[in-house]
Amino acid sequence: MTRRLPPTAPGNLRLEARLAQEARQEAERGLVRRCPPIEDRHGMRYRLDGREVVSFCSNDYLGIAGEALSLDQGGAKRRSEPGKSAVAGCRTITAGTAASRLVCGDLPEHRALERRFASFIGMEDAVLFPSGFQANASVPASLLRPGDAVYSDVLNHASLIDGLRLSPGERKIIEHLQRPQDPDGWWFCESVFSMDGDGPAIAALEAHLAEGGKLYLDEAHALGLYTGGRGRAASLTREPTVLIAPLGKAMGCAGAFVCASRLVCDWIRGHARGFVFSTGVSPVLVQTIDAALDRIAGREGDERRAALWRKVERFRARLSAGGIALDGHLPHPIHPILIGPNERASSSSARLLERGWHVQAIRPPTVPEGSARLRVTLSAAHEDAEIDGFADDLIQELKR
């Protein structure tokens, strides 16, 4: 028997009327957003709206997220050498932790993986968060104090923007990739910017630290790709004050590490609200992260990175031969194709989808008004024929 729903409360009706009006306004501006219904994913291929497509918009740079990974009581099955795992064999795997880690949710897997990641990244300690957004939204408020000078890149990720809005300190928005001149200020920036594929010069980061500044660096789109997988910060001669290492891109997982000195990490564990008031990360995810770390480190990681850079160069060369010049930027799989108007970007995305290529149109507020784009990303898992076919169709689309 179908359960009859109760009548909608008057306040709910008013809310829905307001949202319906705002949704119509968004539709008029070409800003409607929906989750593409992905099915049957295998590597970079999946079904979308009943059509098999190849993705050129994912963050799975090393092809890890699309691979099958089995878990058992001994931990995640992995390809690396025996004895490399931080958590395998710690305990029989369970689904959850039942509490905040400050109550009774702190498990051996958490501590072992944090030690392993800190050692891998080359910093003293690391704290595991459920997501990069949650880390960025809560860590700044635990460290900043009234009167602190805070400089935030104008193109920083929404999580950094929200985290700074919730924090004390005197926040100043600076031009993209500009280095703060305040010798004692905090510099909040990304090492690779997700919508543009660019990033600050290592020399600028070095100078800021050398002059006494504090650096909060988000390595979401650098982890796994540079310096043996350790990110761009591994090229610095001084440690960042705080390094954020989200795991949903090249590592193909979820969650994030906050890396810093032991004292700073201990303070974060006791004061960052996103850690204090959250249930500990599931042991299933912990073991998945451990297995992914095996894959980005060592010989396998080197092979994946070499394959990725070959494919990036192939794509850029194919576009160049077709008369499409890409702006010079960091060596990176992110390639922003600036379109401009929202509807035009959406139409280009739709036409490419009809040809079997999924590259999502990126529109405001993710990017500034008037800069809608196709954010093309390459993966080590792409086949050469896929890259060539997509590049040729993209050239044709851009010359319409």
C-alpha positions as CSV (number, residue, x, y, z in Angstrom):
1,M,0.0,0.0,0.0
2,T,1.3,3.4,-1.0
3,R,1.9,5.7,2.0
4,R,0.1,9.0,1.7
5,L,2.4,11.9,2.0
6,P,1.4,14.6,4.6
7,P,0.4,18.0,3.2
8,T,3.2,20.3,2.5
9,A,3.8,22.9,5.2
10,P,3.2,26.6,4.2
11,G,6.8,27.5,4.8
12,N,8.0,24.8,2.5
13,L,5.7,26.0,-0.2
14,R,7.1,29.5,0.0
15,L,10.6,28.2,-0.1
16,E,9.9,26.0,-3.2
17,A,8.2,29.0,-5.0
18,R,11.3,31.1,-4.4
19,L,13.6,28.4,-5.6
20,A,11.5,27.8,-8.7
21,Q,11.7,31.4,-9.6
22,E,15.5,31.5,-9.1
23,A,15.8,28.3,-11.1
24,R,14.0,30.0,-14.0
25,Q,16.4,32.9,-13.8
26,E,19.4,30.6,-13.9
27,A,18.0,28.8,-16.9
28,E,17.6,32.1,-18.7
29,R,21.3,32.7,-18.1
30,G,22.4,29.2,-19.2
31,L,23.5,28.3,-15.6
32,V,21.4,25.2,-14.9
33,R,23.4,22.4,-13.3
34,R,22.6,18.8,-13.1
35,C,24.6,15.7,-12.2
36,P,25.4,13.7,-15.3
37,P,24.1,10.1,-14.7
38,I,27.3,8.1,-15.2
39,E,26.9,4.3,-15.5
40,D,29.2,1.3,-16.1
41,R,32.5,3.0,-15.7
42,H,35.6,1.3,-17.0
43,G,38.7,3.4,-17.1
44,M,37.9,6.6,-19.0
45,R,34.9,5.0,-20.7
46,Y,31.3,5.0,-19.3
47,R,27.7,5.3,-20.3
48,L,26.0,8.7,-20.1
49,D,22.3,9.0,-21.1
50,G,22.5,5.6,-22.7
51,R,25.5,6.5,-24.9
52,E,29.1,5.1,-24.5
53,V,31.5,8.0,-24.1
54,V,35.1,8.7,-23.3
55,S,35.7,11.2,-20.6
56,F,38.0,14.2,-21.1
57,C,36.8,16.1,-18.0
58,S,37.8,13.9,-15.1
59,N,40.5,14.5,-12.5
60,D,41.6,10.8,-12.7
61,Y,45.0,11.9,-14.1
62,L,46.8,8.6,-13.4
63,G,43.9,6.3,-14.2
64,I,43.6,5.0,-10.7
65,A,40.0,5.9,-9.9
66,G,38.6,3.9,-12.9
67,E,40.4,0.7,-11.9
68,A,38.9,-2.1,-9.9
69,L,40.3,-2.5,-6.4
70,S,39.3,-5.4,-4.1
71,L,39.4,-5.2,-0.3
72,D,39.8,-8.1,2.1
73,Q,40.5,-8.7,5.7
74,G,44.2,-8.2,5.1
75,G,43.7,-4.9,3.4
76,A,43.5,-3.7,-0.1
77,K,45.1,-5.9,-2.7
78,R,47.8,-4.0,-4.4
79,R,50.6,-4.4,-7.0
80,S,53.4,-3.0,-4.9
81,E,56.1,-5.0,-3.1
82,P,55.2,-6.8,0.2
83,G,55.7,-4.8,3.4
84,K,55.0,-1.4,1.9
85,S,51.4,-1.1,3.2
86,A,50.8,1.1,6.3
87,V,47.6,-0.6,7.3
88,A,47.3,-4.1,5.9
89,G,46.8,-6.6,8.6
90,C,46.1,-4.0,11.3
91,R,42.7,-5.5,12.0
92,T,39.6,-7.0,10.3
93,I,38.1,-4.3,8.2
94,T,34.9,-2.7,9.5
95,A,32.5,-0.2,7.8
96,G,32.8,2.7,10.2
97,T,34.4,4.2,13.2
98,A,31.2,5.0,15.3
99,A,32.5,8.3,16.6
100,S,34.7,11.3,16.3
101,R,38.4,10.4,16.5
102,L,38.6,12.5,19.7
103,V,35.9,10.2,21.3
104,C,36.4,6.6,20.4
105,G,36.8,6.7,16.6
106,D,40.6,6.8,16.4
107,L,41.8,3.5,15.0
108,P,45.3,2.0,14.2
109,E,44.6,2.4,10.5
110,H,44.2,6.2,10.8
111,R,47.4,6.6,12.7
112,A,49.5,4.3,10.5
113,L,48.3,5.9,7.3
114,E,48.9,9.4,8.6
115,R,52.5,8.4,9.5
116,R,53.0,6.8,6.1
117,F,51.7,9.8,4.2
118,A,53.7,12.3,6.2
119,S,56.9,10.3,5.5
120,F,56.0,10.1,1.8
121,I,55.3,13.8,1.5
122,G,58.4,14.8,3.5
123,M,56.7,16.5,6.4
124,E,56.6,15.8,10.1
125,D,53.0,14.9,10.6
126,A,49.6,14.6,8.7
127,V,45.9,14.6,9.7
128,L,43.3,12.7,7.7
129,F,40.1,14.6,6.9
130,P,37.0,13.2,5.2
131,S,37.4,15.7,2.2
132,G,39.6,18.5,0.9
133,F,36.7,20.9,1.2
134,Q,36.1,20.0,4.8
135,A,39.8,20.5,5.6
136,N,40.0,23.9,3.9
137,A,36.7,25.0,5.4
138,S,37.9,24.3,8.9
139,V,41.7,24.4,9.3
140,P,42.2,28.2,8.7
141,A,40.0,29.2,11.6
142,S,42.0,27.0,13.9
143,L,45.2,28.7,13.0
144,L,44.4,32.4,12.2
145,R,44.1,35.0,14.9
146,P,42.7,38.6,14.8
147,G,45.2,40.9,13.2
148,D,46.9,38.3,11.1
149,A,47.5,39.5,7.6
150,V,46.0,37.0,5.1
151,Y,46.5,37.1,1.4
152,S,44.3,35.0,-0.8
153,D,44.6,34.4,-4.6
154,V,41.6,35.8,-6.4
155,L,41.1,32.4,-8.1
156,N,41.4,30.2,-5.0
157,H,39.0,27.2,-4.7
158,A,35.6,27.8,-3.1
159,S,36.7,25.7,-0.1
160,L,39.6,28.1,0.7
161,I,37.3,31.1,0.2
162,D,34.7,29.7,2.6
163,G,37.4,28.7,5.1
164,L,38.8,32.2,5.2
165,R,35.3,33.8,5.5
166,L,34.9,31.7,8.7
167,S,38.3,32.8,10.1
168,P,39.6,35.8,11.9
169,G,42.4,37.9,10.4
170,E,42.6,40.7,7.9
171,R,41.9,39.1,4.5
172,K,43.1,40.7,1.3
173,I,42.3,39.3,-2.1
174,I,45.4,39.5,-4.4
175,E,45.7,39.2,-8.1
176,H,46.1,35.8,-9.6
177,L,49.6,34.4,-8.9
178,Q,50.7,37.6,-7.2
179,R,53.1,37.1,-4.3
180,P,52.3,39.0,-1.1
181,Q,54.9,41.6,-0.2
182,D,54.1,41.4,3.6
183,P,57.1,39.5,5.1
184,D,54.9,38.2,8.0
185,G,51.7,37.5,6.1
186,W,49.9,34.2,5.3
187,W,49.7,33.3,1.6
188,F,46.8,31.1,0.8
189,C,47.0,29.6,-2.7
190,E,46.9,26.5,-4.8
191,S,50.0,25.0,-6.3
192,V,48.0,24.2,-9.5
193,F,44.7,26.0,-10.1
194,S,42.0,23.6,-11.1
195,M,40.3,25.7,-13.8
196,D,43.4,27.2,-15.4
197,G,46.1,24.6,-15.1
198,D,48.6,27.2,-13.9
199,G,50.3,27.9,-10.6
200,P,52.7,30.1,-8.7
201,A,56.4,30.0,-9.5
202,I,58.4,27.8,-7.1
203,A,60.8,30.8,-6.7
204,A,57.9,32.9,-5.5
205,L,56.9,30.4,-2.9
206,E,60.5,30.0,-1.8
207,A,60.9,33.8,-1.4
208,H,57.8,34.1,0.7
209,L,59.0,31.5,3.1
210,A,62.5,32.8,3.2
211,E,61.4,36.3,4.1
212,G,59.4,35.0,7.1
213,G,56.0,34.6,5.5
214,K,53.6,31.7,6.2
215,L,52.4,29.5,3.3
216,Y,49.1,27.6,3.2
217,L,49.4,25.5,0.0
218,D,46.7,23.4,-1.6
219,E,48.2,20.6,-3.7
220,A,44.9,19.0,-4.9
221,H,46.0,19.0,-8.6
222,A,49.7,18.5,-8.0
223,L,49.8,15.5,-5.7
224,G,50.7,12.4,-7.6
225,L,52.1,14.3,-10.6
226,Y,55.3,16.0,-9.7
227,T,58.5,15.1,-7.9
228,G,57.9,11.4,-7.7
229,G,54.3,11.9,-6.9
230,R,54.9,14.2,-3.9
231,G,53.6,17.3,-5.6
232,R,55.1,20.7,-6.4
233,A,55.9,21.6,-2.8
234,A,58.4,18.8,-2.7
235,S,60.7,21.0,-4.8
236,L,60.8,23.7,-2.1
237,T,63.8,23.9,0.2
238,R,61.6,25.0,3.1
239,E,58.4,23.3,4.2
240,P,55.1,25.1,3.7
241,T,53.4,26.1,6.9
242,V,50.4,24.0,6.0
243,L,50.1,21.7,3.0
244,I,46.7,20.4,2.0
245,A,46.7,17.1,0.0
246,P,43.3,16.2,-1.3
247,L,43.0,12.6,-2.5
248,G,40.2,12.8,-5.1
249,K,42.4,13.7,-8.1
250,A,45.5,11.7,-9.2
251,M,45.1,9.4,-6.2
252,G,41.6,8.4,-7.4
253,C,40.1,8.2,-3.9
254,A,38.5,10.7,-1.5
255,G,39.5,12.5,1.7
256,A,42.5,14.8,2.3
257,F,45.6,15.0,4.4
258,V,46.6,18.2,6.2
259,C,50.4,18.2,6.6
260,A,52.5,20.3,8.9
261,S,54.7,20.2,11.9
262,R,53.7,17.8,14.7
263,L,52.7,20.7,16.9
264,V,50.5,22.3,14.2
265,C,48.9,19.0,13.4
266,D,48.2,18.2,17.1
267,W,46.6,21.7,17.4
268,I,44.4,21.0,14.3
269,R,43.2,17.7,15.7
270,G,42.0,19.5,18.8
271,H,40.7,22.7,17.3
272,A,39.7,22.3,13.6
273,R,35.9,22.0,13.8
274,G,35.7,19.8,10.7
275,F,37.9,17.2,12.4
276,V,36.7,17.6,16.0
277,F,33.0,17.3,15.1
278,S,33.2,14.6,12.4
279,T,33.0,10.9,12.6
280,G,36.4,9.3,11.8
281,V,37.1,8.3,8.2
282,S,35.9,4.8,7.4
283,P,38.5,2.0,7.5
284,V,37.3,1.0,4.1
285,L,38.4,4.4,2.7
286,V,41.6,4.3,4.7
287,Q,42.6,1.0,3.1
288,T,41.7,2.3,-0.3
289,I,43.9,5.4,0.2
290,D,46.7,3.1,1.3
291,A,46.5,1.1,-1.8
292,A,46.4,4.2,-4.0
293,L,49.5,5.5,-2.3
294,D,51.2,2.3,-3.4
295,R,50.2,3.1,-6.9
296,I,51.4,6.7,-7.1
297,A,54.8,5.9,-5.4
298,G,57.7,4.0,-6.8
299,R,58.1,2.4,-10.2
300,E,54.4,2.1,-11.0
301,G,53.8,5.7,-10.2
302,D,56.7,6.7,-12.4
303,E,55.3,4.7,-15.3
304,R,51.9,6.2,-14.9
305,R,53.3,9.7,-14.8
306,A,55.5,9.1,-17.9
307,A,52.5,7.8,-19.8
308,L,50.4,10.9,-18.7
309,W,53.1,13.4,-19.9
310,R,53.4,11.6,-23.3
311,K,49.6,11.8,-23.7
312,V,49.6,15.5,-22.7
313,E,52.2,16.3,-25.3
314,R,50.4,14.2,-28.0
315,F,47.2,16.2,-27.3
316,R,48.9,19.6,-27.4
317,A,50.8,18.7,-30.6
318,R,47.6,17.5,-32.3
319,L,45.8,20.8,-31.5
320,S,48.8,22.8,-32.6
321,A,48.9,21.0,-35.9
322,G,45.2,21.8,-36.3
323,G,45.8,25.5,-35.8
324,I,44.7,25.7,-32.2
325,A,47.3,27.3,-29.9
326,L,47.1,26.6,-26.2
327,D,48.4,29.1,-23.7
328,G,51.7,28.3,-22.1
329,H,51.2,27.0,-18.6
330,L,52.7,24.5,-16.2
331,P,53.1,21.0,-17.6
332,H,49.7,19.6,-16.5
333,P,46.8,17.6,-17.8
334,I,44.4,20.5,-17.3
335,H,43.8,22.5,-20.6
336,P,41.2,25.3,-20.3
337,I,39.5,26.1,-23.7
338,L,38.0,29.5,-23.1
339,I,34.7,29.9,-24.9
340,G,33.1,33.0,-23.1
341,P,29.3,32.9,-23.3
342,N,27.6,30.3,-21.1
343,E,25.2,29.0,-23.8
344,R,28.0,28.6,-26.4
345,A,30.1,26.6,-24.0
346,S,27.1,24.3,-23.2
347,S,26.3,23.9,-26.9
348,S,29.9,22.9,-27.7
349,S,29.9,20.4,-24.8
350,A,26.6,18.9,-26.1
351,R,27.9,18.6,-29.7
352,L,31.1,16.9,-28.5
353,L,29.0,14.5,-26.4
354,E,27.0,13.5,-29.5
355,R,30.3,12.5,-31.0
356,G,31.2,10.4,-28.0
357,W,33.3,12.8,-26.0
358,H,32.3,14.0,-22.5
359,V,33.9,17.3,-21.7
360,Q,31.7,19.3,-19.3
361,A,31.1,23.0,-19.8
362,I,32.4,25.0,-16.8
363,R,30.3,28.1,-16.1
364,P,30.0,30.8,-13.4
365,P,30.2,30.7,-10.4
366,T,32.9,28.1,-10.9
367,V,34.7,30.5,-13.2
368,P,34.4,34.3,-13.5
369,E,31.5,35.8,-15.5
370,G,32.2,35.8,-19.3
371,S,34.8,33.1,-19.0
372,A,32.8,29.9,-19.5
373,R,35.0,27.2,-20.9
374,L,35.6,23.6,-21.8
375,R,38.0,22.2,-19.1
376,V,39.8,19.4,-21.0
377,T,41.8,17.0,-18.9
378,L,44.1,14.2,-20.0
379,S,44.7,10.9,-18.2
380,A,47.3,8.2,-18.3
381,A,44.4,5.8,-19.0
382,H,43.5,7.5,-22.4
383,E,44.4,5.6,-25.5
384,D,46.3,7.4,-28.3
385,A,43.4,6.8,-30.7
386,E,41.0,8.4,-28.3
387,I,43.2,11.5,-27.9
388,D,43.6,11.9,-31.6
389,G,39.8,11.5,-32.3
390,F,38.8,13.9,-29.6
391,A,41.4,16.5,-30.6
392,D,40.3,16.4,-34.2
393,D,36.6,16.8,-33.2
394,L,37.5,19.6,-30.8
395,I,39.4,21.5,-33.5
396,Q,36.4,21.2,-35.8
397,E,34.1,22.5,-33.0
398,L,36.4,25.4,-32.1
399,K,36.5,26.5,-35.8
400,R,32.7,26.5,-36.2
